[in-house]
Amino acid sequence: MIGQLTYFLRRALRNMRLSPVLSSASVFAVGIALALLAFFAIAVLNVQRVTESWTADLAIIAYLDQPPDGATLDRWLVEIRAYPEVATVTYVSPQEAYRRFQERLGRDADLLEGLGADVLPASLEIRLKPERRQDTAAVVERLGRNQAFGELHYAREWLERFEAFLLLLRTVGAALGGFLVLAALVIVTNTIKLTLYARQDELEAMTMVGATSLFIKLPYLIEGALQGLCGGLLALLASFVAFRILLRESLGSLLLLTGIDTIHFLPPLWQLLIVAAGTLVGLLGSLLALRKFVRFCQE
Amino acid sequence: MIELFNIAKAYQREQSALSDITLRIDKGEFVYLTGPSGAGKSTLLKLICCAERSTRGQILMDGRNITRLPTRHIPSLRRNLGIVFQDFKLLVRRTVFENVAFPLEVQGRRRFEISKKVYQVLQQVGLEHRFSHYPLQLSGGEQQRVAVARALVADPLVLLADEPTGNLDPDVTLDIMEMFKAANARGTTIIMATHDRGLIWQFPRRVITLDGGRLASDERP
């Protein structure tokens, strides 16, 4: 079995060596298509990280007209914690709000001099469970029924827009990537077809000495898969270089503004997917090319 | 044993390449298929190796009807056949050794067995010193000897040769005929298409003559 596989692999490598230009064309076609796809994936994944970090910080703030007494506060906390959508509820007293504001102002904290510590309203910070964030509006509506809550503040609408933008980016990436992968598939198919046209006599001779269809086709299938594999690895290399030179600088500085300190390359699973996709495109390309080439009998 | 019953082959409705051929070739026979160009010699050989399907009739090989043999069974049939073409049909990107070794690789033989067998056959055809050459580095006669070596390497039951000496000079033709005679002496059935009457005179064997796709005569020496 291993001997047979080595034999077919040797024949595939030999075929590639005999047509270096055509083989390189296939490798580059797959490489370029997948590199662009990988490039998009890096951008989308990093932008997605931003929204995830923002969403994690997202809270509904219920500003209170008057700081509540202990019993009322306890009642509200118990009531809100019972909502199925709610993960945590924190009471922020006017003093705590003042301290946080001071912290945020940093060196300009002296601007607050002369103002009392109770100048800011008390509030309740309500964080939702990640899987229930789409129910924000319903929770706000329920909280609004309590007259003691003066104003309810949340940034859902803005985030929804951002997520729509992300969806658009993902869709464009997938469509463009799909189109490019399809183009690569056509190029690989035609490249292998050209190789087969050049070796038609050889294929005929093989059928005449009793070679089975699989025996003839397997080296070409391996050749296609190897070209796809090389294309996938080339795509990873190209996207990594582009990531180091272009993305990390430009997208990195943009994302820094949003609080993300570093941008990341594709995670290992995605890297594996890119290489697997390349191999699959190569394999499929040769399978399509071989469909009508190996004929044993003129019917 | 090969038996043909009322074999007909038509490429188009009006054009009949073979009509009503009935004959029997016994195991170990040496048979010439002769006749003018277009008589149907090559077509008959193609039907025997299933490169084409007959329009009518049956071909039995050792009692097995191969006329409607499913495509997936054709390779196993061909492993029992050796085929030599007028234009050699060698794999030009492979060396002499690799060309001759190919039918054995197809059969999944072990490497040391392949090497031994290929060397033996190359010795028989006098080309053992050119094993590392490529076909296009050889003369026409040498290429045909490689083709014969490839056809014989797997000890086929039947050797089909389509004008194997058509492009060769008289000395090489004699060499090829000696190789066929030796293979026949080892038990291989030989069916050789030729229109070279001189060769048939020189090596007299059973002669099946076709004319216009019909069996014109069947003579034994």
Contacts between the chains, C-beta under 8 A, distances in Angstrom:
chain1	res1	chain2	res2	distance
A	3	B	111	8.0
A	4	B	108	7.3
A	7	B	105	7.2
A	18	B	93	6.0
A	199	B	93	7.9
A	201	B	89	6.5
A	201	B	92	7.7
A	202	B	91	5.1
A	202	B	92	7.6
A	202	B	93	7.1
A	204	B	89	6.8
A	205	B	89	4.6
A	205	B	90	7.1
A	205	B	91	5.7
A	206	B	91	7.9
A	206	B	102	7.4
A	206	B	106	7.6
A	207	B	74	7.9
A	207	B	75	7.5
A	207	B	78	7.6
A	208	B	49	7.2
A	208	B	51	7.5
A	208	B	78	6.5
A	208	B	83	5.2
A	208	B	89	6.9
A	209	B	78	6.7
A	209	B	79	7.8
A	209	B	83	7.5
A	209	B	102	5.8
A	209	B	103	4.3
A	209	B	106	5.8
A	209	B	150	7.0
A	210	B	75	4.8
A	210	B	76	7.1
A	210	B	77	7.8
A	210	B	78	3.9
A	210	B	79	3.6
A	210	B	81	7.7
A	210	B	103	6.4
A	210	B	106	5.3
A	210	B	107	7.2
A	211	B	75	6.3
A	211	B	102	7.9
A	211	B	106	4.5
A	212	B	72	8.0
A	212	B	75	4.5
A	212	B	106	7.7
A	213	B	72	7.6
A	213	B	75	7.7
A	215	B	75	7.9
A	215	B	106	6.1
A	296	B	50	7.3
A	296	B	51	7.9
A	296	B	71	5.3
A	296	B	74	4.5
A	296	B	75	7.2
A	297	B	50	5.6
A	297	B	51	6.2
A	297	B	52	6.8
A	297	B	53	6.5
A	297	B	71	5.9
A	297	B	74	6.1
A	298	B	46	7.9
A	298	B	51	6.5
A	298	B	52	4.8
A	298	B	53	7.5
A	299	B	53	5.9
